[in-house]
Amino acid sequence: AWRAETAREQGVPAYVVFGDATLRALAATRPTSAAGLEGITGIGAKKKDAYGDAVLAVVAAHA
């Protein structure tokens, strides 16, 4: 839901926010910090800066 909402707000396809493989990696690793995002394929510095806090909040909410 978060990815779809974010994509809609930005006027881009959902895969531009994060691809499916990146979402699977987030679900598998459940990072708790920005440092935890760094090793996930599909999350570079730009996406970490843009979405890091929001995605960490989503992960924490589903812990």
Steps between C-alpha positions, in 0.01 A plus 500: 500500500781743589676451167178550302408814695849644462507425129157658449607814688811528283325411174729206426450124465535306825814320383677837479463540877623146578495188286341177617839344580585796723170464686567130551846581636352759737249245627770237546756721675265737687760777541473725804743774397624689197816292516285189465363631172844534345551133421166454325512476123300780343556748782780738418583831660231687305217264594625470856487879532160524331320206661716369784318652795158411360590141416660448842178625660296252293732214596482598868121520487484143373757355740 
